[in-house]
Amino acid sequence: MTAHAAETGTFSHPALFYRGRDEYLAGTVPFVLDGLAAGEPVAVAVPSGNLDLIKAELGAAADSVHFVDMASAGVNPGRILPGVLLAFADQHQGPVRLIGEPIWPDRSDLEYPACAQHEALINHAFAGRTATVLCPYDAASLTADVLEDAEVTHPELIGADGSTTSVSYDPDRIIKQYNFVLDRPGDAPTSAFDLSGLRVVRSFAVDRGIELGVRGELLDDLALIVAELSANSVVHGGGTGALWIWREGDYVVCEIEDKGHIADPLVGRIPAPPDQLGGRGLLMVNQIADLVRVYSEPGSTTVRTYLRV
């Protein structure tokens, strides 16, 4: 039930369908130990409960593994590639092994589309790299739709009976499937802007945030998100845009719409080279926000961010 090691010059992205503790450990721990035996750097990014299971089973070998609590580091799925998976791969030369579990039963319906897109985008982000990214799925608790999406985003499927090739593999279909416009409250206050109105729209965001109960550092985060996204609209989105901000349960929601098109779905998910000038706006927003949803087609882009209050 273990994933095959990455061969030199290849990328492998298997999904591990497990039921219960024993199958989880049987699929993950040998994968880690095989990597360590081969001299490959290994990182494990899974929710804290599963993290503890793997650590305990590894014993002393756990000291050689980089562990990340995915429930914290990956609360926004848009952070996982730049902040966890690619960040680890970029630190090391040669093959690397990673376990990434971005989807678990407590993920909300609001978060899930971004999670599914993340799983699809791994295939593009790691193309040409020598790496294996093993993604566990709790087949006993996740819905059938989630497991079907996993078969589309992963070329190899591993279960209790061994490994098979996914006949449904088509990650671009998932990227398109979850690229849809979200409903917006009809009474949400709005502010249109252009280059001359960037300062005004930031002030509008701060005032509106205060009305909705945002304070302190979170208010600074809201102002920075609006500053980055509105600047992107002016530079890349046709020179104008519109901002809406409203409260949705525990979140303050900020949405910016313009006439641009984000043709590359990896925008905002790839670490920027240190010497690159600009191009970090959406990347920064992903690091700040608790969730980012993007809809884009030729002539229209909507970026919606969620900040938990």
PAZAPA-4460 file (N, C-alpha, C; in steps of 0.05 Angstrom, whole numbers, plus 32768, in hexadecimal, padded with zeros to 4 digits):
% residues 309
    n_x    n_y    n_z   ca_x   ca_y   ca_z    c_x    c_y    c_z   seq   type   mol
   8011   7FE8   8000   8000   8000   8000   8011   8019   8000     1      M     A
   802A   8017   7FFA   803C   802E   7FFA   8040   8039   7FDF     2      T     A
   8047   8053   7FDD   804C   8060   7FC4   8067   8059   7FBA     3      A     A
   806A   8058   7F9F   8084   8053   7F93   8096   806B   7F97     4      H     A
   80B0   8067   7F9A   80C3   807D   7F9C   80C5   808B   7F82     5      A     A
   80CB   80A5   7F83   80CF   80B4   7F6B   80E9   80AB   7F5D     6      A     A
   80E7   80A7   7F43   80FF   80A1   7F34   810C   80BB   7F2C     7      E     A
   8126   80BA   7F26   8135   80D2   7F1F   8128   80E0   7F08     8      T     A
   8123   80F9   7F0B   8118   8109   7EF5   80FA   8106   7EF1     9      G     A
   80EC   80F9   7F04   80CF   80F5   7F00   80C0   8101   7F18    10      T     A
   80A6   8107   7F13   8095   8110   7F28   807E   80FB   7F2C    11      F     A
   8079   80F4   7F45   8064   80E1   7F4B   8050   80EE   7F5F    12      S     A
   8036   80EA   7F5A   8022   80F7   7F6B   800B   80E3   7F70    13      H     A
   8010   80D0   7F81   7FFB   80BC   7F88   7FE8   80C6   7F9D    14      P     A
   7FCF   80BC   7F9C   7FBB   80C0   7FB1   7FBA   80A6   7FC1    15      A     A
   7FBB   80A8   7FDB   7FB9   8091   7FED   7F9D   8091   7FFA    16      L     A
   7F8D   807D   7FF2   7F72   807A   7FFE   7F74   8067   8016    17      F     A
   7F6F   8071   802D   7F73   8061   8045   7F59   8060   8056    18      Y     A
   7F56   804B   8065   7F40   8048   8077   7F4B   8040   8093    19      R     A
   7F4B   8053   80A5   7F54   804E   80BF   7F72   8051   80C4    20      G     A
   7F79   8050   80DD   7F95   8055   80E5   7FA9   8042   80D9    21      R     A
   7FA3   8028   80D8   7FB6   8015   80CF   7FBD   8019   80B1    22      D     A
   7FA8   801D   80A1   7FAD   8022   8084   7FBC   803C   8080    23      E     A
   7FB6   8050   8091   7FC3   806A   808E   7FE1   8066   8093    24      Y     A
   7FE8   8059   80A8   8005   8055   80AF   8012   8042   809B    25      L     A
   8004   802E   8091   800F   801C   807D   8016   802A   8063    26      A     A
   8007   803F   805D   800B   804D   8044   801F   8064   8046    27      G     A
   8023   806F   805E   8034   8086   8061   8050   8080   806D    28      T     A
   8051   8070   8082   806A   806C   8090   807F   805E   807E    29      V     A
   8079   8048   8070   808D   803C   805E   8096   8050   8049    30      P     A
   8084   8061   803F   808B   8075   802B   80A1   8088   8037    31      F     A
   809D   8090   8050   80B1   80A1   805D   80CB   8093   8061    32      V     A
   80CA   807A   806C   80E2   806B   8071   80F2   8065   8058    33      L     A
   80E4   805E   8042   80F1   8059   8029   8100   8071   801F    34      D     A
   80F3   8089   8022   8100   80A1   801A   8119   80A7   802A    35      G     A
   8118   80A3   8044   812F   80A8   8056   8145   8094   804F    36      L     A
   813E   807B   8049   8152   8067   8042   8160   806E   8028    37      A     A
   8152   807C   8016   815D   8083   7FFC   816C   809E   7FFE    38      A     A
   816D   80AA   8016   817A   80C3   8019   816B   80DB   800F    39      G     A
   8151   80D8   800C   8140   80EE   8002   8135   80FF   8019    40      E     A
   8135   8119   8017   8127   812A   802B   810A   8123   802B    41      P     A
   80FE   8122   8042   80E2   811A   8045   80D3   812F   8056    42      V     A
   80BC   8137   804D   80AA   8149   805C   808F   813C   805E    43      A     A
   8082   8140   8075   8067   8135   807A   8056   814D   8082    44      V     A
   8042   8154   8072   802F   816A   8078   8013   815E   8078    45      A     A
   8009   8158   8090   7FEF   814C   8094   7FE3   8159   80AD    46      V     A
   7FC8   8156   80B1   7FBC   8161   80CA   7FC8   8156   80E3    47      P     A
   7FC7   8165   80F8   7FD6   815F   8111   7FD1   8143   811C    48      S     A
   7FB9   8139   811B   7FB3   811E   8126   7FC2   8109   8116    49      G     A
   7FC2   810B   80FC   7FD1   80F8   80EB   7FEF   80FC   80ED    50      N     A
   7FF7   8115   80F2   8013   811B   80F5   801E   810C   810E    51      L     A
   800E   810C   8123   8017   80FE   813B   8019   80E0   8137    52      D     A
   8006   80D5   8127   8007   80B8   8121   8021   80B0   8113    53      L     A
   8028   80C0   80FF   8040   80BA   80EF   8059   80BD   8100    54      I     A
   805A   80D3   810F   8072   80D7   8120   8076   80C0   8134    55      K     A
   8060   80B7   8140   8062   80A2   8154   806B   8088   8147    56      A     A
   8061   8082   812F   8068   8069   8121   8085   806A   8117    57      E     A
   808F   8081   810F   80AA   8083   8106   80BF   8081   811C    58      L     A
   80B8   8088   8134   80CA   8087   814A   80E2   809A   8145    59      G     A
   80FA   8090   8149   8112   80A0   8147   8116   80AB   812A    60      A     A
   810B   809D   8116   810E   80A7   80FB   80FF   80C1   80F6    61      A     A
   80EC   80C8   8108   80DD   80E1   8105   80F0   80F9   8106    62      A     A
   8106   80F6   8113   8119   810D   8116   8124   8116   80FB    63      D     A
   8123   8104   80E7   812E   810A   80CC   8119   8114   80B9    64      S     A
   8101   8119   80C3   80EA   8121   80B1   80E1   813D   80B8    65      V     A
   80DA   814C   80A4   80CF   8167   80A8   80B1   8165   80AA    66      H     A
   80A5   816C   80C1   8089   816A   80C6   807B   8185   80C5    67      F     A
   8063   8185   80B9   8053   819E   80B7   8036   8197   80BE    68      V     A
   802A   81A6   80CF   800D   81A3   80D5   7FFD   81B0   80BF    69      D     A
   7FF2   819F   80AE   7FE4   81AA   8096   7FCB   81B9   809E    70      M     A
   7FBE   81B2   80B5   7FA6   81C1   80BD   7FAC   81DE   80C3    71      A     A
   7FC5   81E4   80C9   7FCE   8200   80CE   7FDA   820C   80B5    72      S     A
   7FEF   81FF   80AB   7FFE   820A   8094   7FED   820A   807B    73      A     A
   7FDA   81F8   8079   7FC9   81F6   8061   7FAD   81FE   8064    74      G     A
   7FA7   820F   8079   7F8C   8218   807D   7F81   8225   8064    75      V     A
   7F91   8235   8056   7F8B   823E   803B   7F9A   822C   8028    76      N     A
   7F8C   821C   8018   7F99   820A   8005   7FAD   8219   7FF2    77      P     A
   7FA8   8232   7FEE   7FBA   8242   7FDC   7FD6   8245   7FE8    78      G     A
   7FD9   8240   8002   7FF4   8242   800E   8005   8229   800C    79      R     A
   7FF8   8212   8006   8006   81F9   8009   801D   81F5   7FF5    80      I     A
   8018   81FC   7FDC   802D   81F9   7FC8   8045   820C   7FCE    81      L     A
   8040   8226   7FD1   8057   8238   7FD5   8064   8235   7FF1    82      P     A
   8053   8230   8005   805D   8231   8020   8065   8217   802C    83      G     A
   805D   8200   8020   8062   81E6   802B   8071   81D4   8017    84      V     A
   8063   81CC   8002   806E   81B8   7FF0   8085   81C2   7FDF    85      L     A
   8080   81D8   7FD0   8096   81E3   7FBF   80AC   81EF   7FD0    86      L     A
   80A5   81FA   7FE7   80B9   8206   7FF9   80CD   81F0   8002    87      A     A
   80C2   81D8   8009   80D4   81C2   8011   80E4   81B8   7FFA    88      F     A
   80D7   81B4   7FE3   80E6   81AA   7FCC   80FC   81BD   7FC3    89      A     A
   80F7   81D7   7FC5   810B   81EB   7FBC   8123   81EC   7FCF    90      D     A
   8120   81E3   7FE7   8136   81E3   7FFB   814A   81CC   7FF6    91      Q     A
   8142   81B9   7FE6   8153   81A1   7FE3   8159   819B   7FC6    92      H     A
   8170   8190   7FC2   8179   8187   7FA7   8171   816A   7FA4    93      Q     A
   816A   8162   7F8C   8164   8146   7F86   8148   813E   7F8F    94      G     A
   8142   8124   7F90   8127   811A   7F96   811E   8122   7FB2    95      P     A
   8105   8127   7FB5   80F9   812C   7FCF   80DF   811C   7FD1    96      V     A
   80D7   8116   7FE9   80BE   8108   7FEE   80AD   8119   8001    97      R     A
   8094   811B   7FFA   8081   812B   800A   8067   811C   800E    98      L     A
   805C   811E   8025   8041   8115   802A   8031   812E   802F    99      I     A
   801C   8133   801F   800B   814A   8023   7FEE   8142   8024   100      G     A
   7FE1   8148   803B   7FC5   8141   803F   7FB5   815A   8042   101      E     A
   7FAC   8167   802B   7F9E   8180   802D   7F80   817E   8031   102      P     A
   7F75   8165   802E   7F58   8162   8030   7F53   814D   8046   103      I     A
   7F42   8156   8059   7F3A   8144   806F   7F1D   8149   8075   104      W     A
   7F10   8137   8084   7EF3   8139   8087   7EE8   8153   8091   105      P     A
   7EF8   8162   80A1   7EEE   817B   80AD   7EF1   8193   809A   106      D     A
   7EFD   818F   8083   7EFF   81A5   8070   7EE2   81AD   8068   107      R     A
   7EDD   81C8   8067   7EC2   81D2   8060   7EBD   81D1   8042   108      S     A
   7EA3   81D2   803B   7E9C   81D3   801F   7EA7   81EC   8012   109      D     A
   7EAA   8201   8021   7EB5   821A   8017   7ED2   8216   800F   110      L     A
   7EE1   8207   801F   7EFE   8203   801A   7F04   81EE   8005   111      E     A
   7EF2   81DB   8002   7EF8   81C4   7FF2   7F00   81CA   7FD5   112      Y     A
   7EF1   81DB   7FC6   7EF9   81E0   7FAB   7F16   81E9   7FA8   113      P     A
   7F1F   81FA   7FBA   7F3B   8203   7FBA   7F4E   81EC   7FBF   114      A     A
   7F46   81D9   7FD0   7F56   81C2   7FD6   7F59   81B0   7FBD   115      C     A
   7F42   81AC   7FB0   7F43   819B   7F98   7F54   81A8   7F82   116      A     A
   7F52   81C2   7F7F   7F63   81CF   7F6B   7F80   81CD   7F72   117      Q     A
   7F86   81CF   7F8C   7FA1   81CC   7F96   7FAC   81B1   7F8D   118      H     A
   7F9D   819C   7F92   7FA6   8181   7F8B   7FAB   817E   7F6D   119      E     A
   7F9A   818B   7F5D   7F9F   818B   7F40   7FB8   819A   7F38   120      A     A
   7FBC   81B1   7F45   7FD3   81C2   7F3E   7FEE   81B7   7F46   121      L     A
   7FEE   81A4   7F59   8008   8197   7F61   8015   818B   7F48   122      I     A
   8004   817F   7F37   800F   8172   7F1F   801E   8185   7F0C   123      N     A
   8014   819E   7F0B   8021   81B2   7EFA   8039   81BE   7F09   124      H     A
   8036   81C3   7F23   804B   81D1   7F32   8064   81C0   7F34   125      A     A
   8061   81A5   7F35   8078   8193   7F38   8081   8187   7F1D   126      F     A
   8075   818E   7F07   807D   8183   7EEE   809B   8188   7EE9   127      A     A
   80A9   8173   7EE2   80C6   8175   7EDD   80D7   8172   7EF5   128      G     A
   80CB   8171   7F0D   80DB   816E   7F26   80DD   8150   7F2C   129      R     A
   80F2   8149   7F3C   80F5   812E   7F46   80EA   812D   7F62   130      T     A
   80D1   8124   7F64   80C4   8124   7F7E   80AC   8111   7F7E   131      A     A
   80A5   8109   7F96   808C   80F9   7F9A   807B   8108   7FAF   132      T     A
   8062   810E   7FA8   8050   811A   7FBB   8039   8106   7FBF   133      V     A
   8038   80FA   7FD7   8023   80E7   7FDE   800D   80F5   7FED   134      L     A
   7FF4   80F2   7FE4   7FDD   8100   7FEF   7FC9   80ED   7FFB   135      C     A
   7FC8   80EA   8016   7FB5   80D8   8022   7F98   80E3   8022   136      P     A
   7F85   80D1   801E   7F68   80D7   801E   7F5A   80C3   8031   137      Y     A
   7F4B   80CD   8044   7F3C   80BC   8057   7F23   80B1   8048   138      D     A
   7F26   809A   803C   7F11   808F   802C   7EF9   8087   803D   139      A     A
   7EFC   8084   8057   7EE6   807C   8068   7ED5   8094   806F   140      A     A
   7EDF   80AC   806E   7ED1   80C4   8078   7ECB   80D9   8062   141      S     A
   7EDB   80DB   804E   7ED7   80EF   8039   7EC1   80E5   8026   142      L     A
   7EB3   80F8   801A   7E9D   80F1   8008   7EA6   80E5   7FEE   143      T     A
   7E94   80D8   7FE0   7E9A   80CB   7FC7   7EA3   80E0   7FB2   144      A     A
   7E98   80F8   7FB3   7EA0   810C   7F9F   7EBD   8114   7FA3   145      D     A
   7EC5   8117   7FBC   7EE1   811E   7FC2   7EF4   8108   7FB8   146      V     A
   7EED   80EF   7FBD   7EFE   80D9   7FB4   7EFF   80D7   7F96   147      L     A
   7EE9   80DE   7F89   7EE9   80DE   7F6C   7EFB   80F4   7F61   148      E     A
   7EFA   810B   7F6E   7F0C   8121   7F65   7F29   8119   7F69   149      D     A
   7F2F   810A   7F7F   7F4A   8101   7F83   7F54   80EF   7F6D   150      A     A
   7F42   80DF   7F61   7F4A   80CE   7F4B   7F50   80DE   7F32   151      E     A
   7F44   80F6   7F30   7F49   8108   7F19   7F63   8117   7F1D   152      V     A
   7F6B   811E   7F35   7F83   812E   7F3A   7F9C   811E   7F3F   153      T     A
   7F9A   8104   7F42   7FB1   80F3   7F47   7FB4   80DD   7F32   154      H     A
   7FCB   80DA   7F26   7FCF   80C6   7F11   7FD1   80AA   7F1C   155      P     A
   7FD8   80A7   7F36   7FDB   808D   7F43   7FCA   808C   7F5B   156      E     A
   7FBC   8075   7F5F   7FAA   8071   7F76   7FB4   8059   7F86   157      L     A
   7FB7   805D   7FA0   7FC1   8048   7FB2   7FAC   8041   7FC6   158      I     A
   7FA6   8028   7FC8   7F92   801E   7FDC   7F9D   8006   7FEA   159      G     A
   7F8C   7FF9   7FF9   7F94   7FE1   8008   7F9C   7FCA   7FF6   160      A     A
   7F92   7FCA   7FDD   7F99   7FB5   7FCB   7FB0   7FBB   7FB9   161      D     A
   7FBD   7FD2   7FBD   7FD4   7FD9   7FAC   7FD0   7FF3   7F9C   162      G     A
   7FE0   7FF6   7F87   7FE1   800F   7F78   7FD5   800A   7F5C   163      S     A
   7FC5   801E   7F53   7FBA   801D   7F38   7FBD   8038   7F2A   164      T     A
   7FBC   8038   7F10   7FBD   8051   7F01   7FA0   805C   7EFF   165      T     A
   7F9D   8076   7F04   7F82   8082   7F03   7F7A   8086   7EE6   166      S     A
   7F63   807A   7EDF   7F59   807E   7EC4   7F4A   8099   7EC1   167      V     A
   7F46   80A6   7ED8   7F37   80C0   7ED8   7F4A   80D8   7ED8   168      S     A
   7F64   80D3   7ED9   7F78   80E9   7EDD   7F75   80FF   7EC8   169      Y     A
   7F6E   8117   7ED1   7F6B   812E   7EBF   7F6A   8147   7ED1   170      D     A
   7F81   814F   7EDC   7F81   8165   7EF0   7F76   817F   7EE6   171      P     A
   7F79   8185   7ECC   7F6F   819E   7EC1   7F50   819F   7EC3   172      D     A
   7F44   8189   7EC2   7F26   8188   7EC5   7F1E   8192   7EE1   173      R     A
   7F2D   818B   7EF5   7F26   8195   7F10   7F2B   81B3   7F13   174      I     A
   7F41   81BC   7F07   7F47   81D9   7F07   7F30   81E8   7EFB   175      I     A
   7F26   81DF   7EE5   7F0F   81ED   7ED8   7EF5   81E9   7EE7   176      K     A
   7EF1   81D1   7EF1   7ED8   81CA   7EFF   7ED2   81DD   7F16   177      Q     A
   7EE8   81E4   7F25   7EE4   81F5   7F3D   7EEB   8212   7F37   178      Y     A
   7EED   821A   7F1E   7EF1   8236   7F17   7ED6   8242   7F10   179      N     A
   7EC7   8249   7F25   7EAC   8253   7F21   7EA7   826B   7F33   180      F     A
   7E94   827C   7F2A   7E8D   8294   7F39   7E7D   828D   7F52   181      V     A
   7E84   8299   7F68   7E75   8295   7F81   7E60   82AB   7F84   182      L     A
   7E4A   82A4   7F91   7E35   82B8   7F96   7E3E   82CD   7FA9   183      D     A
   7E35   82E5   7FA5   7E3D   82FC   7FB5   7E23   8308   7FC0   184      R     A
   7E22   8311   7FDA   7E0A   831D   7FE5   7E03   8336   7FD5   185      P     A
   7DEA   8339   7FCE   7DE1   8350   7FBE   7DE4   836B   7FCC   186      G     A
   7DE5   836A   7FE7   7DE7   8384   7FF5   7E03   838A   7FFF   187      D     A
   7E17   837B   7FF6   7E33   8380   7FFF   7E3D   839B   7FF4   188      A     A
   7E47   83AC   8006   7E51   83C6   7FFC   7E68   83C2   7FE8   189      P     A
   7E69   83D4   7FD5   7E7E   83D1   7FC0   7E8D   83EC   7FBC   190      T     A
   7EA5   83EA   7FB1   7EB5   8401   7FAB   7EC4   83FC   7F91   191      S     A
   7EBE   840B   7F7C   7ECC   8409   7F63   7EE6   8419   7F65   192      A     A
   7EFA   8412   7F55   7F14   8420   7F57   7F23   841E   7F3C   193      F     A
   7F35   8431   7F39   7F49   8430   7F23   7F63   8439   7F30   194      D     A
   7F77   843F   7F1F   7F91   8447   7F2A   7F90   845E   7F3D   195      L     A
   7F7F   8472   7F37   7F7D   8489   7F48   7F6E   8484   7F62   196      S     A
   7F60   846D   7F63   7F4F   8467   7F7B   7F59   8452   7F8D   197      G     A
   7F73   844A   7F8A   7F7D   8434   7F9A   7F7D   843B   7FB8   198      L     A
   7F85   8454   7FBE   7F85   845C   7FDA   7F68   845C   7FE6   199      R     A
   7F56   8465   7FD5   7F3A   8466   7FDE   7F2F   844A   7FE4   200      V     A
   7F35   8437   7FD2   7F2A   841D   7FD6   7F36   840F   7FEF   201      V     A
   7F4F   8415   7FF5   7F5C   840A   800D   7F4E   8416   8026   202      R     A
   7F48   8430   8025   7F3A   843C   803C   7F1E   8430   803F   203      S     A
   7F11   842C   8029   7EF6   841F   8029   7EF8   8404   8037   204      F     A
   7F0D   83F4   8030   7F10   83DA   803B   7F15   83DB   805A   205      A     A
   7F25   83ED   8063   7F2A   83F0   807F   7F11   83F8   808E   206      V     A
   7F03   840C   8084   7EEA   8415   8091   7ED5   83FF   8092   207      D     A
   7ED3   83F1   807C   7EBF   83DB   807B   7EC8   83C4   808D   208      R     A
   7EE2   83BF   808F   7EEB   83AA   80A1   7EE5   83B0   80BE   209      G     A
   7EE9   83CA   80C6   7EE3   83D2   80E1   7EC5   83CE   80E7   210      I     A
   7EB4   83D5   80D4   7E97   83D1   80D7   7E90   83B4   80DC   211      E     A
   7EA0   83A2   80D0   7E9A   8385   80D2   7EA9   8377   80E9   212      L     A
   7EB7   8387   80FA   7EC3   837C   8112   7EE1   8374   810E   213      G     A
   7EEE   837D   80F9   7F0A   8377   80F5   7F1B   838B   8104   214      V     A
   7F2F   8381   8113   7F3F   8392   8123   7F5D   838A   8122   215      R     A
   7F6E   839C   812A   7F8B   8395   812E   7F98   838B   8115   216      G     A
   7FA9   8376   8118   7FB9   836B   8102   7FA7   8361   80EC   217      E     A
   7F90   8357   80F3   7F7E   834C   80DE   7F74   8363   80CC   218      L     A
   7F71   837B   80D7   7F69   8391   80C7   7F80   8399   80B4   219      L     A
   7F98   8397   80BE   7FB0   839C   80AC   7FB1   8387   8096   220      D     A
   7FAA   836E   809C   7FAA   8359   8088   7F95   835F   8073   221      D     A
   7F7D   8368   807B   7F68   836F   8068   7F71   8385   8056   222      L     A
   7F7E   839A   8061   7F87   83B1   8051   7F9C   83A8   803D   223      A     A
   7FAE   8396   8046   7FC3   838C   8034   7FB8   837B   801D   224      L     A
   7FA4   836A   8024   7F97   835A   800F   7F8B   836C   7FFA   225      I     A
   7F7C   8380   8003   7F6F   8392   7FF0   7F83   83A2   7FE0   226      V     A
   7F98   83AB   7FED   7FAD   83BA   7FDE   7FBA   83A9   7FC8   227      A     A
   7FC0   8390   7FCE   7FCD   837E   7FBA   7FBA   8377   7FA4   228      E     A
   7FA1   8370   7FAA   7F8E   8368   7F96   7F85   837F   7F84   229      L     A
   7F81   8396   7F90   7F79   83AE   7F80   7F8F   83B7   7F6E   230      S     A
   7FA8   83B5   7F78   7FBF   83BC   7F67   7FC1   83A9   7F4F   231      A     A
   7FBC   838F   7F55   7FBC   837B   7F3F   7FA7   8381   7F2A   232      N     A
   7F90   838A   7F33   7F7A   8391   7F21   7F82   83A8   7F0F   233      S     A
   7F8F   83BC   7F1A   7F97   83D3   7F0B   7FAD   83CC   7EF6   234      V     A
   7FC0   83BB   7EFF   7FD7   83B4   7EEE   7FD0   839E   7EDA   235      V     A
   7FC1   838A   7EE3   7FBC   8372   7ED2   7F9F   836E   7ECA   236      H     A
   7F8D   837D   7ED6   7F70   8378   7ED3   7F61   838D   7EC4   237      G     A
   7F6E   839B   7EB2   7F60   83AE   7EA1   7F60   83CA   7EAD   238      G     A
   7F6E   83CF   7EC3   7F70   83EA   7ECE   7F5B   83F2   7EE2   239      G     A
   7F46   83E2   7EE4   7F30   83E8   7EF7   7F27   83CF   7F06   240      T     A
   7F18   83D2   7F1B   7F0D   83BC   7F29   7EF8   83C4   7F3C   241      G     A
   7EEC   83B1   7F4A   7ED8   83B7   7F5F   7EDC   83A5   7F77   242      A     A
   7ED7   83B0   7F8E   7EDC   83A2   7FA8   7EC1   839F   7FB7   243      L     A
   7EBD   8388   7FC2   7EA6   8383   7FD4   7EB2   8377   7FEE   244      W     A
   7EA6   837F   8005   7EAE   8373   801E   7E95   836E   802F   245      I     A
   7E93   8356   803A   7E7C   834F   804B   7E84   833A   8060   246      W     A
   7E72   8336   8072   7E76   8322   8087   7E67   8308   8080   247      R     A
   7E74   82F1   8083   7E68   82D8   807D   7E70   82C4   8094   248      E     A
   7E5E   82C2   80A8   7E65   82B1   80BF   7E7D   82BB   80CD   249      G     A
   7E91   82AA   80D1   7EAA   82B2   80DF   7EBD   82C1   80CD   250      D     A
   7EB6   82C5   80B4   7EC9   82D2   80A2   7EC1   82EE   8099   251      Y     A
   7ED5   82FF   8094   7ED1   8317   8084   7EDA   830F   8068   252      V     A
   7EC9   8314   8055   7ECE   830C   803A   7ED3   8325   8029   253      V     A
   7EE9   8324   801A   7EF2   8339   8009   7EF3   832F   7FEC   254      C     A
   7EE5   833C   7FDA   7EE5   8333   7FBE   7EEB   834A   7FAB   255      E     A
   7EFE   8344   7F99   7F05   8358   7F85   7F01   834C   7F69   256      I     A
   7EF4   835B   7F58   7EEE   8353   7F3D   7EF9   8367   7F29   257      E     A
   7F05   835C   7F13   7F0F   836E   7EFE   7F0C   8360   7EE3   258      D     A
   7F17   836C   7ECF   7F14   8362   7EB3   7F2D   8353   7EAA   259      K     A
   7F3E   834B   7EBC   7F56   833C   7EB4   7F51   831E   7EB2   260      G     A
   7F66   8310   7EAC   7F64   82F3   7EAA   7F7D   82E6   7EB5   261      H     A
   7F7A   82D5   7EC9   7F91   82C6   7ED3   7F92   82AC   7EC4   262      I     A
   7FA3   82AB   7EAF   7FA4   8294   7E9D   7FB2   827D   7EAA   263      A     A
   7FC5   8282   7EBC   7FD4   826D   7EC9   7FC9   8268   7EE5   264      D     A
   7FBC   8251   7EEA   7FB1   824C   7F05   7FC5   8249   7F1B   265      P     A
   7FDF   8248   7F13   7FF4   8246   7F28   7FFC   8262   7F32   266      L     A
   7FF2   8277   7F26   7FF8   8292   7F30   7FF0   8294   7F4E   267      V     A
   8003   829E   7F5E   7FFD   82A0   7F7B   8004   8287   7F8B   268      G     A
   800D   8272   7F7D   8013   8259   7F8B   8030   8250   7F86   269      R     A
   8040   825F   7F78   805C   8258   7F73   806D   826C   7F81   270      I     A
   8080   8264   7F92   8092   8277   7F9F   80A1   8288   7F8A   271      P     A
   80A2   82A2   7F90   80AF   82B5   7F7E   80CD   82B4   7F82   272      A     A
   80DE   82B4   7F6D   80FB   82B6   7F71   8102   82CF   7F7F   273      P     A
   8117   82CF   7F90   811F   82E7   7F9F   8124   82FF   7F8E   274      P     A
   812E   82FB   7F75   8135   8312   7F64   811E   831B   7F52   275      D     A
   8106   830F   7F55   80F0   8316   7F44   80E4   8331   7F4E   276      Q     A
   80DF   8343   7F3B   80D2   835C   7F42   80B4   8359   7F3E   277      L     A
   80A5   835D   7F53   8088   835B   7F51   807E   833F   7F4F   278      G     A
   8064   833C   7F48   8059   8321   7F44   8054   8312   7F5D   279      G     A
   8052   8320   7F74   804E   8312   7F8D   8033   8318   7F9A   280      R     A
   8022   8327   7F8C   8009   8330   7F98   7FF7   8319   7FA1   281      G     A
   7FEF   8307   7F8F   7FDD   82F1   7F97   7FEB   82DD   7FA9   282      L     A
   8005   82DA   7FA5   8015   82C9   7FB7   8013   82D3   7FD3   283      L     A
   8016   82ED   7FD7   8015   82F9   7FF2   7FF9   82F6   7FFD   284      M     A
   7FE4   82FA   7FEC   7FC9   82F8   7FF6   7FC3   82DB   7FFF   285      V     A
   7FCE   82C7   7FF1   7FCA   82AC   7FFA   7FD7   82A7   8015   286      N     A
   7FED   82B4   801B   7FFA   82B0   8035   7FEB   82BE   804B   287      Q     A
   7FDC   82D2   8045   7FCE   82E2   805A   7FB2   82D7   8060   288      I     A
   7FA3   82D1   804B   7F87   82CA   804D   7F83   82AD   8057   289      A     A
   7F6D   82A8   8064   7F66   828D   806E   7F5B   827C   8057   290      D     A
   7F52   8288   8042   7F48   827A   802B   7F47   828E   8013   291      L     A
   7F4F   8284   7FFC   7F4E   8294   7FE4   7F40   8283   7FCE   292      V     A
   7F2C   828F   7FC2   7F1E   8282   7FAB   7F21   8294   7F93   293      R     A
   7F27   8289   7F7C   7F2C   8298   7F64   7F1B   828E   7F4D   294      V     A
   7F0D   82A0   7F40   7EFF   8299   7F27   7F0B   82AB   7F11   295      Y     A
   7F13   829F   7EFB   7F1F   82AF   7EE6   7F19   82A2   7ECA   296      S     A
   7F12   82B3   7EB8   7F0E   82AC   7E9C   7F16   82C4   7E8B   297      E     A
   7F1A   82C2   7E71   7F21   82D9   7E61   7F0D   82F0   7E66   298      P     A
   7F18   8307   7E6F   7F08   831F   7E73   7EFB   8322   7E8E   299      G     A
   7F01   830F   7EA1   7EF5   8311   7EBB   7F04   8301   7ECF   300      S     A
   7F0C   830D   7EE5   7F18   8300   7EFC   7F0C   8309   7F16   301      T     A
   7F06   82F6   7F27   7EFB   82FC   7F42   7F0D   82ED   7F56   302      T     A
   7F17   82FC   7F69   7F27   82F1   7F7F   7F18   82F6   7F99   303      V     A
   7F11   82E1   7FA7   7F03   82E4   7FC0   7F14   82D9   7FD7   304      R     A
   7F18   82E9   7FEB   7F28   82E0   8002   7F18   82E0   801C   305      T     A
   7F1F   82CE   802E   7F11   82CB   8047   7F25   82CF   805E   306      Y     A
   7F1E   82E0   8071   7F2D   82E4   8089   7F1C   82DC   80A1   307      L     A
   7F26   82CA   80B1   7F16   82C2   80C9   7F18   82D7   80DE   308      R     A
   7F01   82E0   80E8   7F00   82F5   80FC   7EFD   82E7   8118   309      V     A
***
